[in-house]
Amino acid sequence: MEIDYINLSKADDLPGSRARSLYRFFEILPGLLAWSTLVFALLFSWLIPFWVAFFIIAFDLYWLLRVLYLSVHQVVSYRKMKANSSVNWLKRLKKEKSEKWKKIHHLVILPVANEEKTIVRDAVLSLAASFYPKEKITVLLAIEERAGEKSRKAATELKTEFKNAFCGFFISVHPGGISGELAGKGANVNWSLREVREGIIPHIKVPLENVLVSIFDIDTKPYPHYFSRLTWVFLNTEEPLKKSYQPIPVYNNNIWDSSAVARIIATSSTFWQMMQQERTEQLVTFSSHSMPLKALLESEYPSNVVSDDSRIFWRTYFKTSGDYRVIPLHYPISLDAVMAPTLAKTMINQYKQQRRWSWGVENVPYVFFNFLMNPASKKIGFGEKFFHAFTMLEGFWSWATCSILTFCLGWLPLLLGGDKFSSTLISYNLPLVTSKIMTMAMIGMVVSAATSWLLLPPKPAKYGRWRSLSMILQWALLPVTLIVFGSIPAIESQTRMMIKKPLGFWVTEKVRK
């Protein structure tokens, strides 16, 4: 039986026991590395505390250098984003790309789960406020049948309200219970492509090569020049049909109203994406992004995984034998920070969101198995395969372990090393050395605090000076949030994949004041 490499989601999808065993090994590998790291940290702190103390110092120095390296990328990326945000990209298109830009059409797919009409309407309003000519924008509202009549009615009302605001306004209804699907955004978008083929393509009458698709989370509000900036980058990119295009997600929609923990996590996610925009060799599509319609239709959007936003890149990457990349836009889009009616519910929802994001670890076995077994990957060089494999595995290992190691490991030899270690000179100096290194590493937190302040939208009149001050003081919570909402959900995800207890797709509750 022939293996469908592109559509793999788990080991059980494979027909042969040998192939299943290999895929299963790759499913176990990330969790095995994470747990081995933490267990051996405890064990070695007891058995060989002297050597662990030297390792701790070396690890902290590595962490310091990494913080400095990433902080530079963050600052550079911020400056580029700021510069691009001040450019009138439509005017530049008209001046420098004459007739070429007029051929480009934008299709925006908005998957809806069970969000309130006001949330969906805000997303559509932000599209209508775009400076790009609306006769070159088509909107597809992809709703879920299981959301019921209320969702269908809201979609119909929005279509009536905005039917003349764009080139076209379409609705697709994703039925539930389709065999082989995992209920969630991916399955919804995959189903909506039927409407694209049957209704939208004949309506817009534009060659596929000239259509760019933006798949936006429903809380996404693109900045006014987003489509103009996207068109500019597309027209200035070599082989643009072999590229996806990634904006920087800035969680500003409700940032002033959200809790301190939610703000830190949301802003940290923004900073990570800023850093990745400067490391294009590692850049993978995340959350809301854009890609050529031709590539999307050829690869098909994944309908059987949680991490659909990154999996669509890897599907297209293997579909093209590695001849596909992600281009950074260095331009922002605005989304929601996690918020719920109560602080306790907000913390629960925040954890669940981080756990869903960390479930991106499901791409590790997918990518590793395709590198080894997919005939299409033979054209991909060994160096490129090794780079992607190492970067991906190290990234998920760091996600699960580095915060715990950084903030907890330094005390383990002192607690577990016994009297013999306590009497050594290094046991006396260890806390002093590590605290100095970690103090220097706080430059990263200072850079983040300063950048987060620069990213803030105008403060609502209902808030006073204390709210502004809390936007800076909140960064004192960073060590706790990195562990509780970083390492722990990542460990849970990797452990779930180890023991075959997969996550379903959890829809983040959208709440705004």
N, C-alpha and C positions, 0 to 999 in steps of 0.2 A: 504493500500500500504506500502510495506516494505521500510524503510529508508536506503539509502546508506550512512552510516555515514562517511566512509573513503573519499568519493568523494565530500563532501559538500564544497561549496565555498561561499554561501550567504543564507540568510533566505528564499529567494524565491525558493530554491532547495527543500524545505521540503513540504511534501504533506498535512499536517494538519495545521489548523490555530493555534492550541495551540503550536505546535512545532515551527512554524514560529514566533510566538510572543515571545517565549523564546529566540530563536536565534537572533531575532531582538533586544531584550533587551540587549543582550551581544554585539551586534554591536554598540549600542548607548552608552554603559557604559564607554568606555575609553574617548570618547570626552566629555561626561557629567561630568566626574571627572575633566578633564583638564580645561574645561570652568568654572566649579563651583569654582575651586581653584582660577583662575585668577579674576573672578567676585567678589568673597567673599574677596579676598585680597584688592581690591579697596573699596568695601563697608565697610568692617570692619576698614580699615585705616581711614575712615571718621567718622564712628559711635563709635568705641572703639579703638582709636589710642594707648591708654596706654597699653592695653593688646596685641595689634598687635606688639608693640615695643618689648615686652618680647618674643613673638613668633619669631620675626626676629632674636633676639640674639640666641635663642635656635636652630633655623633653621640653622643659620650660623655655630654654633658649630657642629651641625650634619654634615653639609657639610664639615667642616674641618676634622672631624674624618673619613668621607667617603673618602676624598681625600688621607689622610694618609694611610688608609687601602688599597685602590686600588693602590697607588704608590708602596707599599711593594710588592703586587702581580705582578705589572709591572716589577719591578726590578728582582724578583725571576724568572719570566717567561723569561725575556731577557737572564739571565744567563744560563738557561737551553737550550734555543734556540741556544745561542752562543756555548755552549759545544757540543750540538748535531751536529751543523754545521761543527765542526772540526773533527768529527769521520768518518772514512772510513767504512761506514755501509755494503758495499758489502763484504769487507774483513772480517768483523766481522761475517756476515752471513755464509760465506764459512768456517770460523774457528769453530763457535759455533753451527750452525744449520745444518751442514753437508749436507745431502740430502733433508731435509725438504723444504728449500727455493727454490730449483729447481722446485718444483711442483707448485709454485705460478706464475700465469700469470696475467698481468695487461692489462686491456682494458681502453683506454682513449677516452672519448667522448668529442668532441669539437663542440659545437653548434655555427653556423655561421649565422648572420643576413644579413647584407649588408656590412661587413667590407672589406677593400681593401685586395688584395691578399698578399701584403707585411706583413700585420698584421697577417694573418693566417699562412703564411709561417714561420714567426718568432716563432710562437707557436709550429709548427711542428719541426722546427730546435732545439728548446729547448728540445723536447722529444728525438730527435736523439742524442743529446749531453749527455743524461743521462748515468750514469755509469752502470745502470742495463742492463743485456744482452738484446739486442733489439729483439732477437728471442723469448723473453718472454713478448713482448709488442705489442699490436694491437691497431691501431688508427682508430677511426670512426669519419669522418667529417660529421656533421649533418647540411646540408644547407637548406635554405628556397626556395621553388619554387618561391615565390613572389619576391625574389631578382633578378630573371631574368637570362638570358643566360650568362651574365658576371660572375655571381657567379658560375654557373654550369661549365663554361669553366675553371675558376680558380681552382676549386676543381679537375677537371680532370687532369689539368696540374700538380697539386701538387701530385696527386696519381701516375702519371707517374714518377715524380722526386723521390718520396720516396717509391715506391712500393717494393724495395729491402732493405730498411732501417729497416723494422720492420717484425714481424711475418706476419702481414697483414695490408693493408690500404684499408678501406672501405668508401663508401659514401652513405648516405641516403638523400633523398629529401622529405622534409615535404610539402605536398600540403596545400594550404590555403582553408579557408571556411568550415572546418570540424565542424559540429554541436556540440555544447557544449564546444568547445575549446576557450581559450583566447589566441590570437596570441602573441607569445613570446617564451622565452627560454624553459619554461616548456613543452609546446605543442610540440616543436621541439624535445626535448630529449625523450618525451613519444613516438613519432612516430618512432624515431631511434631505439627503442627497438625491432621493427619488424625485422630490419636488424640484430640485435644482435641474435635473435632467429633463423632466417632463414639462415643467411649467416655466422656470426662470430662463433657461438658455434660449428657448424659442421666443420668449418675451423680449429679452434685451437685444438679441440679434447681434451679439458681439463675439468675435472669434475667441475660443477658450484661452488662447495665448495672451489675450489682453484683459483677462479677468483675474482680479486678485480677491481672495476670500479672506475675510477677517472673522475668526471664530472667537467670539467674545463671551466671557462669563456675563451673566445677566446684570451684575452690578457694575459693569465696565462703562466708564464715561471717557471716550477719547477726547483729547484736547483738540481745539478747533482746527489745527493744521495737521492732524494725524494723517489723514488720507493723502494730503498734498505731500507731506514728508515721505510717506510710504511710496507714493508714485515716483518721487524724485530718486529715492534709493533704488527702486526697481529699475528705472530707466538708466541708472548709472552703474549697475552691477553687471559684471561679466556673467553670461549664461544665467540670466535672472530666473528662468523657469526651473532651475535646479537649486533654488534657494527658498528657505522660509525666512520670515522677517519678524524680529522680536523687539517689541517696545519695552520700556521699563515700567513695571507696575508700581504705582505710588498709591498707597491706601489712604487717600485724602477725603473721600466722600463724607466720612463721619468721624474723622480723626479727633476732632475736638470733643466729641461726645463720648468716645470710647474710653475704656478703663486704661490705667497705666500699663498693665501687663499686655493687654491687647495692642496698645500703641507700640510698645517695644518690639513685640514679635512682628507686627506688620511692617514697621520701619526697618527692622533687621532683614526681613525678606526683600524689601526694596534695595537695601544696600548690597545684599548678595547678588541680586540681579544686575546692579550697577557694576559690580566687580566682574561678573561673568561677561558683560558687554565688552570689557577690555581683554578678555581671554577667549577670543573667538573660536579657538581650536577646541574649547570645552563647551561652547554654547549650544544648548538644546532648548527647543521650544518649551515654554512654561505658561500656564494659565492662558490669558488672551494673547493671540498671535495672528499672523497673517501668512498666507502662502498662495502660490498660483493655483487657480481652479483646475488646470490641466493636471498638475501633480496630485492634487487631492482626489480627483476622480480616478486616476490611475492606481493610487495606493489604497483608496477607501479608508474612511475614518474608522479607527478601532471600536468595536462594539462589545468587546468581551474583557476589558481591563478597567481598572480604576484610574490609572495614570495615563489617561487618553491623550493629554496635552503633550507629554514627552514621547509617548509611544508612536504618535503619528509621524514624528521626526524619524524614529528608528525604522518604522515600516518603510518610509520613503527612502531612507538611506540604504536599506538592503534591497529594496525594489530596483534601485538604480545602481546596484553593485558598489555602493560607497560614494557615488558621484552626487552628493547632496550635502548642503551646508546651511547653517543658520547665520543670517546677517543681522548685526545689531543696528537698531534704528537710532539709539541714543535720543529717544524722544518718549515722553511720559504718556501713560494712560492712568486714569484714576479709578480705584476700586474701593470696596468697603473693608474697614477693619472689622474684626469679629466683635459683635455686640448682641446682647440678649436682654430681655426684660429685667433680669437680676444679675448681680455680680457673680453669684455661684454658677448660674446657667452660662454666663459668659465664659468662665474658666473651663467649664465642661466642654462647651462648644469649641473653645480655643484648642483644647487638648485633642479633640476629635479631628479638627481641621489639620493640625500638625501631624497627627497619626495618618490621616489620608495622604498628606503630602509625602510623608516618609515611606508610604507604601509604594512609592516610585522605585523602591528596591526590587520590585517585581521585574524591572527592566534588566537587572543583572543576569539572571539565567537566560532571559530572552536574547540579549546581546551576545553573551558568551557562547550560547549554543549555536546561534546563527554564524558567529565567527568561525566556529570549528566545523559545522556540518552543512551549512547552506552553500550549495554550489555557486550561488551568485556572489558570495564573499571571496571567492578565489581571486578576484581582480583587486581586492583590497590588500595593500601591502602589510607585511608582518609588523612593521614599525607602527603603522596607524592602528592596527588591531590592538597591539600591546598598549599603546598610549590610551586608547579609549577604555580598554578593559581595566588597566591600572587606575586611571583617573576615576572611573565609576566606582570601583570597589573601594578605593581609598576614601572617596567622598562619603560613602555610606558608613564605612568604618569610623571615620572622623565624626560624623553626625551622631553616631551612637555612643562613642567612647570619649572623645577629646574633652568635652566639658567636665565630665566626671573625673578624668585623669588630672586635668588642670587644677580643679578646685578641691579635690579630695585626696589625690595620690600622695601629695607631699606630707600628709600626716600619718600615712599607714606605717612606714618604718618606725616612727616614733611610738606608735600605739602597739605594734605587733613585734617589733624587733627585740624586745626583752632588755634585761639589764646590761648584757654584754655590748649591745649596740648603743645603748643610752650613755655608756661611759666613753664613747669615742668622740673625737673632735668634730667629725662630720655631722654627728647627731645634733651637736650644739649649733653648728653653722647652717645646717639644712634649712630651718625655718627662715633664717636671716637672708640667705642667698635667694631662696625661692620668692620670698616676699618682695625683695628688691627687683627681681626679674618681672614679677607680676605687676609691680608698681609701674615699671617702664612700659609694660604691655597695655597699661591703661590709656596710652596715647590713642589706641584704637577706639576706646570708648569716648574719649574727648572728641575725636574726629566725627564719630557717629552722632554724638549729641549736637555738635555744631551743624553738621549737615542736615540733621532732622529738623532743626530750627529753621534752616533756610528753605526747607521743603514745605513748611506749614502754609496752608491757605490762611486768609485773613481770619482773625479770631471773631467768633460770633459775639454780638453785643451783650448777650446774657452772661458771659463769663468775665471774671475779673482778673486781677494780677496773679492771684494764687494759681489759677489754671495755667497761665503762662509759665510760672515758675515750676509747676509740676512737670511740664514738658521737658525740663532739664533734669530735675531731681529724679525722674523716673528711671534714669539709666543706672541708678544704684541697685535696681532690681535685676540687672542683666545677668549676674551669675546664677541667680535662682531660676530665671526664665530659661536660660540655656540648658539647665539640667532637667527641670520639671516639664518644660514644653519643647525641649529639643532632644536630649539624649533618651529620656524615658519613652516617649512615643516611638522613636526610631528603634529602640531595643524591642519594644512590643511588636512592631511591624516585622522586624527581622526574625523574631522568635515565632510569630504566627506563620511566617513562610516556612520556617524550619519544620514545624509540627503540622503543617497542612491545615491551618485554621485561617483561611484567607479573609480579608476584609471585603465588605461590599462597598458600594459607592455611597458615601454620606454627604448629603447636601447641607452646606453651611446655612444656618438660619440668617436671613437678611432683616436687620432691624435698624431703623433710623429714627431719631427724635425729630 
